[in-house]
Amino acid sequence: MSDVSVLPGSLAVRNLFEDLLGREVIVSPGDPLSAEEVRTATVAIFTDAGQKIYAAMGLQLSLAANAGAALGLLPAGAAEDSIDEKQLFPNLAENVFELCNIFTSLLNKEGAPHVKLYQVIYPGMELPSDARAVLLALGRRLDLMCEVSRYGKGKLSLSLAP
């Protein structure tokens, strides 16, 4: 089978966020998450049917908290408190898990291996070294700055495994 895996476009990411959060989301090219930022990021690990890592997506703490609050219809202050504490509160984490699970739809393409959400690693949890390597690798990646209207912004980095 030839490799038909492709990165989703920024428009597809924006549309998914807007549809899910029910508010305007501005998406623009951004810098990748730094190794330091990965320590407090929420990282989704996506695998294929053989449980091999297909992709890793990192959400900067500010984006995870803001998107989680917006999805849960919580006030922006809930996200700000989470960011100030440098942790993702459980109610926000649950919402971010759902966002990551739905994000899988952007990775599944006809003729490509079926991809599923394997695990979500939250700030303070140990990120497996293989997932960390995929997330920080150069190559097939998408780095965006996402701003959730009336909440805040943060980085999203998606990297496909080699």
C-alpha positions as CSV (number, residue, x, y, z in Angstrom):
1,M,0.0,0.0,0.0
2,S,1.4,3.4,-0.9
3,D,1.6,6.1,1.7
4,V,-1.4,8.3,1.3
5,S,-1.2,10.0,4.7
6,V,-1.5,13.7,4.4
7,L,-1.6,16.6,6.9
8,P,-4.9,18.3,7.3
9,G,-5.0,21.9,6.0
10,S,-5.3,24.9,8.3
11,L,-8.8,25.5,6.9
12,A,-9.9,22.0,8.0
13,V,-8.5,22.6,11.4
14,R,-10.2,25.9,11.7
15,N,-13.5,24.5,10.6
16,L,-13.3,21.6,13.1
17,F,-12.6,24.0,15.9
18,E,-15.3,26.4,15.0
19,D,-17.9,23.6,14.5
20,L,-17.0,22.0,17.8
21,L,-16.6,25.2,19.9
22,G,-19.5,27.1,18.3
23,R,-17.5,30.3,18.0
24,E,-15.0,32.0,15.7
25,V,-11.5,30.6,15.7
26,I,-8.6,32.3,13.9
27,V,-5.9,30.0,12.6
28,S,-2.6,31.2,11.3
29,P,0.8,29.7,10.6
30,G,2.8,29.4,13.8
31,D,6.0,28.2,15.4
32,P,6.3,24.6,16.5
33,L,6.0,23.8,20.2
34,S,9.4,24.1,21.8
35,A,10.9,21.2,23.9
36,E,10.2,23.4,27.0
37,E,6.5,24.0,26.0
38,V,6.0,20.3,25.4
39,R,6.4,19.7,29.2
40,T,3.2,21.6,29.9
41,A,1.4,20.7,26.7
42,T,-1.4,18.3,26.2
43,V,-0.3,15.7,23.7
44,A,-2.6,13.4,21.7
45,I,-1.0,10.2,20.4
46,F,-2.7,8.7,17.3
47,T,-2.0,5.1,16.1
48,D,-2.8,2.9,13.2
49,A,-4.5,-0.5,13.4
50,G,-1.2,-2.1,14.3
51,Q,-0.8,0.2,17.3
52,K,2.2,2.0,15.6
53,I,2.3,5.7,16.2
54,Y,0.9,7.5,13.2
55,A,1.0,11.1,14.5
56,A,1.4,13.2,17.6
57,M,-0.5,16.5,18.2
58,G,0.6,18.9,20.9
59,L,-1.7,21.7,22.3
60,Q,0.0,24.4,24.2
61,L,-1.5,24.7,27.7
62,S,-3.1,28.0,26.8
63,L,-4.9,26.5,23.7
64,A,-5.9,23.4,25.6
65,A,-7.4,25.3,28.5
66,N,-9.1,27.9,26.3
67,A,-10.6,25.3,23.9
68,G,-11.6,23.1,26.8
69,A,-13.4,26.0,28.5
70,A,-15.1,27.1,25.3
71,L,-16.3,23.5,24.5
72,G,-17.7,23.2,28.1
73,L,-19.4,26.6,27.8
74,L,-17.3,27.7,30.8
75,P,-16.2,31.3,31.4
76,A,-12.8,32.4,30.1
77,G,-11.7,32.7,33.8
78,A,-11.8,28.9,34.1
79,A,-9.1,28.7,31.4
80,E,-7.1,31.6,32.9
81,D,-7.0,29.8,36.3
82,S,-5.9,26.6,34.7
83,I,-3.1,28.4,32.8
84,D,-2.0,30.3,36.0
85,E,-1.8,27.0,37.8
86,K,0.2,25.4,34.9
87,Q,-2.1,22.4,34.8
88,L,-5.2,21.4,32.9
89,F,-8.1,21.0,35.3
90,P,-10.0,17.7,35.0
91,N,-13.2,19.3,33.6
92,L,-11.2,21.0,30.9
93,A,-9.1,17.8,30.3
94,E,-12.3,15.9,29.6
95,N,-13.3,18.4,27.0
96,V,-9.9,18.4,25.4
97,F,-10.0,14.6,25.2
98,E,-13.2,14.9,23.1
99,L,-11.6,17.5,20.9
100,C,-8.6,15.2,20.3
101,N,-10.9,12.3,19.6
102,I,-12.9,14.3,17.0
103,F,-9.6,15.6,15.5
104,T,-9.0,12.0,14.4
105,S,-11.5,12.6,11.6
106,L,-9.0,14.9,10.0
107,L,-6.4,12.2,9.9
108,N,-8.5,9.4,8.4
109,K,-8.5,9.5,4.6
110,E,-9.9,7.0,2.1
111,G,-7.2,4.5,1.1
112,A,-5.0,5.4,4.1
113,P,-4.6,3.3,7.3
114,H,-7.4,3.7,9.8
115,V,-6.1,6.1,12.6
116,K,-7.5,6.3,16.1
117,L,-6.8,8.2,19.2
118,Y,-4.6,6.0,21.4
119,Q,-3.9,8.2,24.4
120,V,-3.9,11.8,25.6
121,I,-1.0,12.9,27.9
122,Y,-1.8,15.9,30.1
123,P,0.6,18.4,31.8
124,G,2.4,16.7,34.6
125,M,2.1,13.2,33.0
126,E,5.2,11.5,31.5
127,L,5.2,11.7,27.7
128,P,6.5,8.5,26.1
129,S,9.9,9.2,24.4
130,D,8.7,7.8,21.0
131,A,5.7,10.2,21.0
132,R,7.9,13.1,22.1
133,A,10.4,12.3,19.2
134,V,7.5,12.3,16.7
135,L,6.1,15.6,18.0
136,L,9.4,17.4,17.9
137,A,10.6,15.9,14.6
138,L,11.1,17.9,11.5
139,G,9.3,16.8,8.3
140,R,5.6,16.2,7.8
141,R,4.2,18.6,10.3
142,L,1.6,21.4,10.7
143,D,2.3,24.2,13.2
144,L,-0.5,26.7,13.8
145,M,-1.5,29.5,16.2
146,C,-5.1,29.1,17.1
147,E,-7.1,31.9,18.7
148,V,-10.5,31.0,20.2
149,S,-12.8,34.1,20.2
150,R,-13.3,35.6,23.6
151,Y,-11.0,33.1,25.2
152,G,-7.4,33.2,24.1
153,K,-4.8,31.6,21.8
154,G,-2.1,29.0,21.8
155,K,0.0,26.8,19.6
156,L,-1.1,23.6,17.9
157,S,1.6,21.3,16.5
158,L,0.8,18.1,14.5
159,S,3.5,15.9,13.3
160,L,3.2,12.7,11.3
161,A,5.5,9.8,12.2
162,P,8.2,9.1,9.6
